[in-house]
Amino acid sequence: MNNTNTMKAVVLDGPTNVEDIFLKEKEVPVVVPGWVLVKVKAFGMNHSELILRHEEIKYDYIKKPIIPGIECVGEIADPSNSSFKAGDKVIAMMGGMGRSFDGSYAEYALLPAHHVFKIESNLKWSELAAIPETYFTAWGSLFECLQLRKEDTLLIRGASCALGLAAIQIAKTLGCKVIATTHKEKYLDLLMSADERIVDDGKLTGKVKGVTKALDLVGPKFLLDTMASVEKGAIVCQTGILGGVYALNGFDPIKHIPNGVYLTGFYSNFPTQGIVDDMFSFFNKHDLKPIHGPVYTFGKIKDAMLMQESGKAGGKIIVFIER
């Protein structure tokens, strides 16, 4: 714990532009039963936090004022009545972070113990920060939903986002053939590790062959085409909504899901210690380093937010809390 019992944090109480962001002094949270105090070492930035800052914070279900941030990596500063020990290396994600209660854009975060997970890893904090939400979502989509095997040919639609890049890395490490798409030619260079790279014009049916598993990150905008482009017996998992269309109006499962094709979706609100253990075991076994974009210190949070808004990061933006 620091000596002054205060910490620096980003605090929002309404829609806020980047130029109005600055680090405020706040008291370090006091632990309560069922919650643990995490000394935040680094966190990854997510598009949902940008939406919160610009728009979502207007709604009543958002606690205000709020410290944003849906994930972090760090150490247990105070375990309260949990099974953690002070100094344990942990990751935390979801469960209401940065919306229902204060999140990770701070030097300390008071978090529910059931959404904090102990890890074993030799990665640097800035590398670890790329993992929690992004890699958990990729992992769950690929293994829980798609039941991915090394003999699969995997289509990743919308692969140039952070989640897509993570999915490529995991699938290629497993031994799969990967076909990756992006909506703009300028992003093809991000997909160099895929076996095939395609600029997606919305019509993949007839253009791809042998797809046994498909991870659709574009969402309802192209989902019917994704289902039509895979082989009989394939599984399609819709995880993302990059296409900006959030529902399939008039969706008729009998007519729109091809015979013998299986449709599922992954919802990332329910991480478990078991899944986290499996994920880090895979990382450690294969000596993987997570893919990420630029790294900023906490004092440069404005620069990090400007980069996020520019859309030019080329991967997940990481913020490292220097001490």
Number of C-alpha atoms within 10 A of each C-alpha: 13 10 5 8 11 16 18 19 25 22 22 19 14 17 14 16 13 16 10 9 14 16 17 12 13 16 12 21 17 13 17 15 11 13 21 29 25 30 26 26 27 31 32 28 25 18 10 14 18 19 12 21 19 15 13 17 23 14 11 8 10 17 16 18 14 23 23 27 28 26 29 34 31 26 20 24 21 22 22 19 14 14 8 19 16 14 14 18 20 23 27 29 26 21 20 17 24 23 23 15 21 26 27 30 29 28 23 28 31 22 26 19 19 16 21 25 22 19 18 12 15 10 15 11 21 24 20 25 30 29 27 24 24 24 23 21 21 26 24 20 26 22 12 13 20 24 12 21 16 13 11 20 23 32 29 27 30 26 29 24 22 22 25 26 28 25 25 27 21 22 24 16 14 16 14 19 20 25 23 29 26 23 18 13 12 9 17 18 11 16 22 12 15 23 15 14 22 19 17 16 11 14 14 20 14 10 8 15 14 15 21 22 27 29 30 27 23 25 24 22 17 21 23 17 16 25 24 18 23 26 17 16 14 21 23 27 24 22 22 23 17 16 15 11 13 13 11 13 8 7 12 9 9 8 8 14 16 18 11 11 17 16 18 13 17 19 12 17 13 12 22 13 14 9 16 19 15 12 20 17 15 15 17 15 9 12 13 14 15 20 17 22 15 15 20 20 15 25 15 15 20 18 15 22 19 15 15 19 13 9 9 11 18 19 21 26 23 27 26 22 22 12 6
